[in-house]
């Protein structure tokens, strides 16, 4: 049976097939900015959840 692949590996293969590129996938500055914004948003959501759970200890 074939080797299991991560979601990232599968996505990278799909991206190569769709773009017709066989080389390395490169993010544009716009993509990098979008990813950074998503990280900021979710880091803030995690922080809020952690603070909300702070008072619910044993």
C-alpha beads as a LAMMPS data file, in Angstrom:
LAMMPS data file: protein, C-alpha beads

58 atoms
57 bonds

1 atom types
1 bond types

-500.0 500.0 xlo xhi
-500.0 500.0 ylo yhi
-500.0 500.0 zlo zhi

Masses

1 110.0

Atoms # bond

1 1 1 0.000 0.000 0.000
2 1 1 1.172 3.599 -0.582
3 1 1 2.704 5.904 1.962
4 1 1 0.334 8.124 3.967
5 1 1 0.604 11.833 3.200
6 1 1 -0.111 14.852 5.350
7 1 1 -2.776 17.364 4.387
8 1 1 -0.001 19.836 3.556
9 1 1 1.674 17.396 1.152
10 1 1 -1.634 16.703 -0.591
11 1 1 -2.405 20.422 -0.871
12 1 1 1.045 21.157 -2.275
13 1 1 0.613 18.445 -4.919
14 1 1 -2.790 19.833 -5.881
15 1 1 -1.333 23.326 -6.127
16 1 1 1.407 22.120 -8.447
17 1 1 -1.092 20.314 -10.659
18 1 1 -3.401 23.338 -10.828
19 1 1 -0.655 25.836 -11.595
20 1 1 1.209 23.546 -13.952
21 1 1 4.402 24.126 -11.995
22 1 1 6.673 21.311 -11.010
23 1 1 9.004 23.556 -9.030
24 1 1 8.714 24.729 -5.453
25 1 1 5.492 26.499 -4.430
26 1 1 6.035 30.134 -3.427
27 1 1 3.684 32.362 -1.463
28 1 1 3.122 35.891 -2.682
29 1 1 3.517 38.793 -0.246
30 1 1 -0.284 39.103 -0.301
31 1 1 -0.680 35.460 0.748
32 1 1 1.883 35.919 3.507
33 1 1 -0.007 38.958 4.815
34 1 1 -3.298 37.041 4.808
35 1 1 -1.722 34.158 6.718
36 1 1 -0.195 36.562 9.263
37 1 1 -3.593 38.213 9.784
38 1 1 -5.285 34.841 10.302
39 1 1 -2.633 33.902 12.863
40 1 1 -3.172 37.174 14.752
41 1 1 -6.939 36.664 14.819
42 1 1 -6.736 33.083 16.078
43 1 1 -3.976 33.838 18.595
44 1 1 -6.288 36.507 20.027
45 1 1 -9.214 34.049 20.139
46 1 1 -7.038 31.510 21.955
47 1 1 -5.912 34.159 24.445
48 1 1 -9.527 35.150 25.149
49 1 1 -10.468 31.500 25.682
50 1 1 -7.520 30.988 28.032
51 1 1 -8.429 34.059 30.079
52 1 1 -12.030 32.891 30.224
53 1 1 -10.879 29.537 31.603
54 1 1 -8.502 31.117 34.123
55 1 1 -11.113 31.416 36.852
56 1 1 -12.603 27.957 36.385
57 1 1 -9.820 26.045 38.139
58 1 1 -10.320 23.401 40.855

Bonds

1 1 1 2
2 1 2 3
3 1 3 4
4 1 4 5
5 1 5 6
6 1 6 7
7 1 7 8
8 1 8 9
9 1 9 10
10 1 10 11
11 1 11 12
12 1 12 13
13 1 13 14
14 1 14 15
15 1 15 16
16 1 16 17
17 1 17 18
18 1 18 19
19 1 19 20
20 1 20 21
21 1 21 22
22 1 22 23
23 1 23 24
24 1 24 25
25 1 25 26
26 1 26 27
27 1 27 28
28 1 28 29
29 1 29 30
30 1 30 31
31 1 31 32
32 1 32 33
33 1 33 34
34 1 34 35
35 1 35 36
36 1 36 37
37 1 37 38
38 1 38 39
39 1 39 40
40 1 40 41
41 1 41 42
42 1 42 43
43 1 43 44
44 1 44 45
45 1 45 46
46 1 46 47
47 1 47 48
48 1 48 49
49 1 49 50
50 1 50 51
51 1 51 52
52 1 52 53
53 1 53 54
54 1 54 55
55 1 55 56
56 1 56 57
57 1 57 58
